[in-house]
Amino acid sequence: MDFDVVTEMGWEDRDAFQAWMAAVSDERVGIDEARFLDRSRTRALLIEDRVTAG
């Protein structure tokens, strides 16, 4: 396996997710992450729950 961490995060709604994305997209976050992450190898999957009938 080619990973060493899995993180699960959740938000109340899409607006909360968008606000979080804006916050972590700040240049200061990128500078800090460069100290301990290889961002070229970082992957993210966005999964959305949906309620279905039946």
Residue frames as a rotation matrix with the C-alpha (Angstrom) as fourth column:
MET 1
0.585 0.811 0.000 0.00
0.811 -0.585 0.000 0.00
0.000 0.000 -1.000 0.00
ASP 2
-0.400 -0.760 0.512 1.31
0.785 -0.573 -0.237 3.38
0.473 0.308 0.825 -0.98
PHE 3
0.239 0.420 0.875 0.00
-0.173 -0.869 0.464 5.55
0.955 -0.262 -0.135 1.86
ASP 4
-0.670 -0.481 -0.565 0.67
0.451 0.340 -0.825 6.16
0.589 -0.808 -0.011 5.50
VAL 5
-0.857 0.449 -0.252 -2.43
0.053 -0.409 -0.911 8.00
-0.512 -0.794 0.326 6.64
VAL 6
-0.490 0.813 0.313 -6.17
0.575 0.031 0.818 8.05
0.655 0.581 -0.483 6.02
THR 7
-0.937 0.224 -0.268 -8.30
0.068 -0.634 -0.770 10.87
-0.343 -0.740 0.579 7.38
GLU 8
-0.328 0.904 0.274 -12.09
0.843 0.150 0.516 10.99
0.426 0.400 -0.812 7.37
MET 9
-0.952 0.055 -0.302 -13.74
0.093 -0.887 -0.452 14.38
-0.293 -0.459 0.839 7.72
GLY 10
-0.286 0.919 0.269 -17.37
0.944 0.222 0.246 15.46
0.166 0.325 -0.931 7.65
TRP 11
-0.999 0.045 0.014 -19.31
-0.046 -0.995 -0.084 18.70
0.010 -0.084 0.996 7.26
GLU 12
-0.431 0.901 -0.038 -22.91
0.095 0.004 -0.995 19.66
-0.897 -0.433 -0.087 7.96
ASP 13
0.719 0.668 0.192 -23.51
0.311 -0.062 -0.948 20.82
-0.621 0.742 -0.252 4.38
ARG 14
0.388 -0.562 0.731 -21.81
0.899 0.057 -0.434 21.90
0.202 0.825 0.527 1.17
ASP 15
0.731 -0.100 0.675 -21.49
-0.069 -0.995 -0.073 25.51
0.678 0.006 -0.735 2.39
ALA 16
0.821 -0.454 0.347 -19.50
-0.389 0.001 0.921 24.35
-0.418 -0.891 -0.176 5.42
PHE 17
0.481 -0.652 0.587 -17.29
0.700 0.688 0.190 22.24
-0.528 0.320 0.787 3.15
GLN 18
0.505 -0.255 0.825 -16.70
0.641 -0.529 -0.556 25.21
0.578 0.809 -0.104 0.82
ALA 19
0.858 -0.184 0.480 -15.77
-0.409 -0.810 0.421 27.42
0.311 -0.557 -0.770 3.79
TRP 20
0.673 -0.637 0.376 -13.27
-0.001 0.508 0.861 24.80
-0.740 -0.580 0.341 4.99
MET 21
0.433 -0.498 0.751 -11.79
0.893 0.351 -0.282 24.50
-0.123 0.793 0.597 1.49
ALA 22
0.700 -0.150 0.698 -11.33
0.153 -0.923 -0.352 28.27
0.697 0.353 -0.624 1.33
ALA 23
0.850 -0.366 0.380 -9.58
-0.503 -0.347 0.792 28.25
-0.158 -0.864 -0.479 4.71
VAL 24
0.460 -0.709 0.535 -7.15
0.203 0.670 0.714 25.44
-0.864 -0.220 0.452 3.85
SER 25
0.572 -0.245 0.783 -6.44
0.810 0.018 -0.587 26.94
0.130 0.969 0.209 0.43
ASP 26
0.965 -0.251 -0.079 -4.76
-0.214 -0.924 0.317 29.88
-0.152 -0.289 -0.945 2.14
GLU 27
0.516 -0.838 -0.175 -1.12
-0.273 0.033 -0.961 30.28
0.812 0.544 -0.212 1.09
ARG 28
-0.079 -0.556 0.827 0.01
-0.974 -0.133 -0.182 30.03
0.211 -0.820 -0.532 4.73
VAL 29
0.613 0.345 0.710 -1.44
-0.509 0.860 0.021 26.52
-0.604 -0.375 0.703 4.97
GLY 30
0.959 -0.265 -0.106 0.48
0.046 0.509 -0.860 25.49
0.281 0.819 0.500 1.84
ILE 31
0.176 -0.938 0.298 3.72
-0.615 -0.341 -0.711 26.86
0.769 -0.058 -0.637 3.25
ASP 32
0.009 -0.117 0.993 3.21
-0.958 0.284 0.042 24.94
-0.287 -0.951 -0.110 6.49
GLU 33
0.844 0.377 0.382 2.23
-0.270 0.913 -0.305 21.71
-0.464 0.154 0.872 4.71
ALA 34
0.718 -0.626 -0.304 5.39
-0.305 0.109 -0.946 21.90
0.625 0.772 -0.112 2.61
ARG 35
-0.060 -0.761 0.646 7.34
-0.973 -0.100 -0.208 21.34
0.223 -0.641 -0.734 5.82
PHE 36
-0.496 -0.117 0.861 5.93
-0.579 0.784 -0.226 17.85
-0.648 -0.610 -0.456 6.34
LEU 37
0.428 0.702 0.570 3.93
0.067 0.604 -0.794 16.74
-0.901 0.378 0.211 3.26
ASP 38
-0.874 -0.471 0.121 4.80
0.135 0.005 0.991 15.83
-0.467 0.882 0.060 -0.29
ARG 39
-0.151 0.914 -0.376 1.77
-0.416 -0.403 -0.815 17.60
-0.897 0.034 0.442 -1.80
SER 40
-0.360 -0.011 -0.933 2.43
-0.928 0.109 0.356 16.01
0.097 0.994 -0.050 -5.20
ARG 41
-0.845 0.006 -0.536 1.49
-0.023 0.999 0.047 12.68
0.535 0.052 -0.843 -3.61
THR 42
-0.792 0.608 0.056 -1.55
-0.157 -0.115 -0.981 13.88
-0.590 -0.786 0.186 -1.67
ARG 43
-0.788 0.613 -0.054 -4.88
0.147 0.272 0.951 12.48
0.597 0.742 -0.304 -2.88
ALA 44
-0.770 0.624 0.133 -8.40
-0.376 -0.275 -0.885 13.31
-0.516 -0.731 0.446 -1.80
LEU 45
-0.759 0.651 0.024 -11.74
0.455 0.504 0.734 11.67
0.466 0.568 -0.679 -2.45
LEU 46
-0.776 0.605 0.182 -14.98
-0.615 -0.659 -0.432 13.53
-0.141 -0.447 0.883 -1.94
ILE 47
-0.790 0.560 -0.250 -17.91
0.462 0.811 0.358 11.30
0.403 0.167 -0.900 -1.12
GLU 48
-0.699 0.634 0.330 -21.43
-0.685 -0.726 -0.058 12.60
0.203 -0.267 0.942 -0.73
ASP 49
-0.850 0.488 0.199 -24.13
0.305 0.763 -0.570 10.72
-0.430 -0.424 -0.797 1.16
ARG 50
-0.665 0.725 -0.180 -27.52
-0.644 -0.434 0.630 10.54
0.379 0.535 0.755 -0.50
VAL 51
-0.557 0.600 0.575 -30.75
-0.287 0.510 -0.811 9.23
-0.779 -0.617 -0.112 0.96
THR 52
-0.794 0.326 -0.513 -32.67
-0.464 0.220 0.858 6.97
0.393 0.919 -0.023 -1.40
ALA 53
0.119 0.910 0.396 -36.13
-0.982 0.166 -0.087 5.51
-0.145 -0.379 0.914 -1.10
GLY 54
0.794 0.334 -0.508 -36.53
-0.449 0.885 -0.120 1.80
0.409 0.324 0.853 -0.64
